[in-house]
Amino acid sequence: MAVHVAPLLTHGHAAQANDAHMVEQTTCCVVGGGPAGAVLALLLARKGIAVTLLEAHKDWAREFRGNTINPAVVQIMAELGLAAQLLALPHAKIRNFTVQTNSGPLTFADFSRLKTRYPFIMMLPQARFLEFIVREAQRYPNFQLRMGARVERLIQEAGVTRGVRYRVDGQSHELRALLTIGADGRFSRVRRLAALTPVATATPMDVLWFNLPRKADDPQEGGAVFRFGRRNLVVMMDHGEYWQIGYIIAKGSYPHVRAAGLEQLRQQLAELLPELHDRIDVIQDWQQGALLSVESSCLEQWYRPGLLLIGDAAHVMSPIGGVGINHAIQDAVVAANVLAAPLKSGNVRLRDLAAVQRRRREPTRVIQFFQRCMQRWGVDGVLQSNKPFRLPAFLRLGLRLPVVRAIPAWLIAFGAWPVHVKQ
C-alpha cells in the first residue's frame, strides 16, 4: 500500500485555517524528542528530508532518565563524524559491570575486552545528549523543532494517518505529513491514539532511583556495582559528578517501603553500600527519588498506514543492562536507512514500514529474552527470599571465563548485532 499526501504548504511555513488551526506541512513528523526521535530527526535532516520534531516538554531537563550511551551509539556517532564532539562532553566511563558476591566481586560484563574503539559505556546526562543531537540537527534548514508541543489527535483520512493535531501555549496546530513516527516513549500518546496495545511480559520488580554526592577520594571510574540484600538489591553507578543509586524492590512494594519510613530505607542502603554510608543521610525526602515501575512489552505490529512507532513506543525495555537508549537509537538508524528513499520519493508503502519492524523485531526479542534470563537467574532469587542470595553455580563458574563474560558485554554494548548508518 502506498501513502501519498497532497502538497499544502512549503516546509516551515503555516497558514491560518478556517477552523482557527495553524496548518503546517512537513514530509516526516516525529513525535517525541527522546533519543530515538532526536536521532531519527537528525538522520533524516542530513539526507535532505523535511522533518519536524515535536517534543511535549519545553526543555530537555528530566531527573532520572537513562544516561547510558553504549559503544554502539558512540560508533553510530563516529559514522556521522560526531564521535569526537560527543566524547568532548563531560561524562564518566563504565568499563565493567560487577556483582558483589560472598566470595568477592565478580565481573559479569567486561567492556574493555570488546573489539571496538569505544570499549566503555558513557554516563552522560540524557539532557546533554539530546541538546547535542538537536544542536547538530538545527544546522539543517529542513529540520524544525517544536518544544512544548502536545499531540491531541492523529489526522486520519481514508484509514491513513496524515499527520497530527497538536497544541503549543494554547494555540492549536495541524501538522500534515507524509509519514508520522511515534517515538514518544513508554507512555506513548501516539500509540494510545492509534489504539495499539503492547503485549506485556511480567517483570516483578520496581526501581527507586536516588543520587548521592561524590567525594574527592572516591575511586575514579567506579563502574556499575550490584549488591544483594534480603528481598532487595541495589546498583551503584558512577556518573562522574555523583553516584546514581537504583534500589530494586519487588513489584508493587513501594507503598510498604514508604510506610516503613526513610530511616529504614537509609539503614538498608547503608548496609548494601558501606562505602557510601557517610552520605546516606542526604536522603531526607521521598521527593529526592523517583520510582520506575518496570515494564517489558512489545507491540505485535509497529505500524499502520502513514504511521510507525519506534523505541519504547513500540517496545518497552526493562532497565536490566541499561540497553534501552541503545536499542531505541538503533531503531532510529534502521528506520532512517529504510525510509529515506521512500520519503524522498513521496511514496511510503506499507511494506516499507513493515521492513523496519522486520529488521528490529528479532533484536528486540533477543534482548528481552536476555533481560528475562537475568531477571530469573538473579533479581527474582533476591526479591523472593529472606536468605542471603547466591548466584546460580553455573553463573558463578561461567562468569570466571572471559569468553563467557564477553556475551553479556556484547549484548549490552551492541544489542543482538550492530547497526550502521547508510550513507
N, C-alpha and C positions, 0 to 999 in steps of 0.2 A: 504494500500500500504506500503511495506517495503522499506527502504532506506539502501543500503549497499555501502561500499566503500572498494575497494581492498587496502591492505596494500602497502604503498610506502616506508616509512622510519620510523624509531622509532622516538617517540616524542622528540623534542628538537634538532634533527639533520637535516641537509639540504644537498642537493647535487646540483651541477651546472647542469642545464638542457641545452639541445642543443640550445634552443632559448634564452639563457642568463638570464633566470629567475631562481632565487633560489627557489627550490621546497622543501616544508616542509610538514609535516603531523601532525595532531592532531585529537583527537576524536571530540571535540567541539570547534568551532571558535566563539568567542563572539566579535562582532564589537561594540565598544562604551564603554569607561571607565567611564561612569557616574554611579550614584548609582545603577541602575538596573543591568548594565553589570558587575560592580565590585563585587556586592554581589553575583550574579549568578556564576561568575567565582570562587569565594571563596567557595561557597556551593558545586560546582562540584568537585573542587580540594580536598575538605575534604572527598569526597566519593571515592577518588582514580581514578577519571576520568581525562584523559589528556585534558587540556583546555588551549587555547591560547587567551589572551585578547588583542585586537587591539585598541589602542587609537590614534586618529588623531593628537592630540596636543603633544608637547614634555614635558609638565608639567601639573599639575592639577590646576594651578592658573588661575582663571577667575573671573572677577568682576561681582557682582550682579547675581550670580547663587543662586538657592534656598538653604537656610541654615537651614530649619526646619527639625528636627529629631523628629518625633511624637512618642507617647508612644508605638505604635505597633512596630516600628522599634527597640526601646530600648528593648522591650520584645523579639524580634527575636534575638537580640544580646545576651540577657540573655540565651536563649535556646542554643546558641553556646558557652556559657561560656565566653562571651566577654563584658558583660554589665559594669563590674567594670572598665575595661580598657577604654571603651568608655566614661564613666562618669568622668574619671580622666582627660580627655582633657579639657582645658579651654573653658567654654561655659557659656551662660546665660540661664535662665529658664523663660518660659512664662506659667503662671498658669491660665490665662483667656484672652479672647478677649472682649473688651469693646467698646461700641458705645457711643459717647458723644451726648446727645440729649438736647433739650431746657430745659427739666426738670432735667437735670443732667446725670451722667454716667449710662449706662445700660449694664449689662453683658449679652452677648448672647452665650458665651461658657465658662463654668467653669470646667476646667480640674481637679481641686483639689477635686471634688466630685466623680470622676470616681473610680471604684473599680479596681485599678491597683497599682503595686509597684512604677510606674513611672507616677504620675499624673501631668505631665507638658510637654511642648514642649521644647526640647533642641534647642537653637540657636547656631549652630556650623558651622563655615565656611565649605562649601562643600569640599574645597580642603583638609582640615584637616581630614574630614570624609573619603574621598577617599584614602588618604595616609594611614590611619589607616586600612582600609579594604584590600588594596593591600599589605601592610606590613604583614598582617596576612596570606594572600594567598601565599605569597612568602616563607612561611615556608614549603610548599608542593612542592616536586620536580616535580610533574606532572603539575604544573602551570607555564605558560610562559607569559611574558608581552612584548609587542612591542609598544613603545612610538613613536610618530611621524609617525604612520602607516596609510597612506591614501588609503582607498579602491578605486580601479579603476573599477573593474567589478566583477560580480559573475561568478564563473565557473559552467557552465551548461553542463550536459551530459544526453541526452535522457529525457529532461524535469525535471531533478533532480539537485538541487544545490549541488555541490560537494566541495564548499569552495569559496575562494576569491582570486583575484589578488590585491596586494597592493604594495605601494612604500614607502620606507624609505630612506631619504637622496639620492634620485636619483637612488637607487637600487631597481629593480623590484623583487617582491617575489610572489610565488604562494603557498598558504596555502590550502592543501587538508584537508577536514574534513567530518566526517560522518554527522554532523549537523552544520549549520551556524545559529547564532542567532543575529538578528539586534536589538541592544539596543542603537542606536546612536542618540536618541533624536528627537525633534520635526521637525528638518530639515533632517531627516534620509536619508542618501545616499543609504543605503541598500534598504529602501522602494522604493526609486526612481528607482534604478537599477532593482528591481523586478516588476516595473510598477504597483505598488499598490497605489491606490488613496483613501485617507480617506474621509469620509462623514463629512462635516463641520456643526457646529452649530453656529448660529450668536452670536457674543459676542461684543456688541457695546461699547467697551472701550479699551484703551491702558493705560500702566502704565509707568511713568517716575520715575526711581529709583535714589535716592541720598543717600549719607551717610553724617551725621552731627556728629561733635565731642560730646563726653560725658564729663560732668564736674563732679568733685568730689562730689558736693552736689546734683546731680540729684538723683531721687528716685531709690532705688535698686529694681530689678525685676519689672520694669515698665510695663511689659506685652506688649500687642498689642492694640493700641487705634485707633479707626476710628473716623474721624471728617468730617462733611458735610459742604460744602460751596455752592456757587451758580454755578451750572454747573461743579462743580469739588468736589472732596473729597480726603482725604489723610489718609494713615495709617502710624502710627509711631510705630516701633518695636524695642524693647530693645535688643541689641546684646552684652550687657555687656561692651564692649570697645567703642562702638559708637551706634548711633541711625540710623537705616535704615528707610528711608522715601520713601513711594510709593505715588506719586502724580497721581491720577487717572483722566483721561480725556476721552472725547468722542473719539470713534474710528476714526482714520484719522485726528484728530485735531492738531496733534503735529506741523505741519508747521505753523499753526496760533499761537500756543503758542510760538513758537520760534520767529516768526515775531514780536510778541508783546514785546519781549525783556526779558532779565534776570531780570531787575529791577521789572517788573510787576510780574514775577514768584516769586521773593523773597518776594514781598509785599503780594501776595496771600498765600504763605507758612507761613509768619509771622502771618497773620490773623487766619489761621487754627491751627497754633501751637504756641500760645503765649508764652508757657513756654520755647520755643527754639528760641525766637525772637533775642536773643543776639548772636546767632551764624549762623543765616541765611546768613550773608554776606560772609561766607566762600565759598559760591557758586559763583564763578567768571567766570566759563567757562562751556559751554554746554557739553564739553567732560568729566566733572566730573560726569555726569549722564549717564544712559543707558535707552533706550526706549525699552520696551517689548510690541511687538504687540500681543495682547491677542488672543488666539485661543482656540477652543474646538472642537475636532473631534475624530472620531474613524473609524478604518478600518472595513469593513464588514467581511473580512476574514484575520486573522493574520498570515497565514501560507501558504506555498507551499511545495511540496516535497523537503525535505532536508533543509528547511528554516522556521524560526519562528521569529516573531517580538514581542517585549515586551516594556513596558514603553511608553514614549512619541512617540516612533517609531510606536507603534500600536494605541495609543490613546492620543492625546494632551489634557491635563487638564488645565482648567482655573486656575489662581493663587488664586481665591477665596478660603479661608480656608487654603491655604498653604499645600495642600494634595498631590501634585504631586510626591514628593520624596517617601512618604509613600506608595502611590499606586504603583509606579514603583518597589519598593523593594518587595512588596507583590507579584507582577507578578513574580519576580525572584525566590521567595521562592516556589511558586506553580510550576513554570517551573522545578526547581530542583527536587521537590518532584515527579513530574510525569515522568520526562525524565531520571532520574538517572539510573534506571534499564534497560530501552531500550538502553541507551548509553553504559552501561557496556556490554550488550549482543551483541552489534554491529548491532542491528535490530530496527531502529526507524521507526515506522509505521506512516502513515498519521493520523490515528486516535489518536495516542499519542499526536501529535501536536494539533489536534482539541480539545483534552481533556483540554489542557492548556487554550485555548480560552474559552471553555465552562465554566470552573471554574472561569474565571476572567471577562467574559462579563457582567454578571448581576451586580457584584460590581461596574464595570465601569459605567454602566447605572445609578445605584443608585446615585453615587457620582456626575456624571454630571447633573443629574436631580436636586439634592440638590444645586449645583452651579448655575443652571439656575434660581431656585427659589430665591436664594439670589441676583442674578443679577436683577431679575424682581422686587422684593419687596424693594430693597434698592438702588443699584447702578443706575439703569435706572431712578428712580424717581429724583435722584440728577442731573444726566447729562442732563436731558431733560427739566429742569425747572429753571427759574430765581428766583423762590420764595424759601424762606427757607424751607428746606426739613423736613418732619416729617415722622417717621416710621409709617407704617400702624397700625391702632389701635389694630388689633388682635395680632400683634407682640409686641407692647408696653406692652399690658396686659399679653400676654402669657409668655414673657421672664422674668416677675417678679416671675414666678413659677419655683423653682429649677428643677422640673421634666421636664419642657419644655426646660430649658437651657441645660439639660443633652443630648438632642437629637443632636444638632449641635456639642456639645463637643464630643460625642461618634463618630459621623461620621468623624470629623476632626482627632480624636485620633486614630481610629481603622479602618476607612473605613466602608463599609457595614457590614462586620464581620471580625474578626481577622483571620489571617492565622498562621500556626505553622510549624516549621521545622520538617520534617520527619527524624527521627534518623535512 
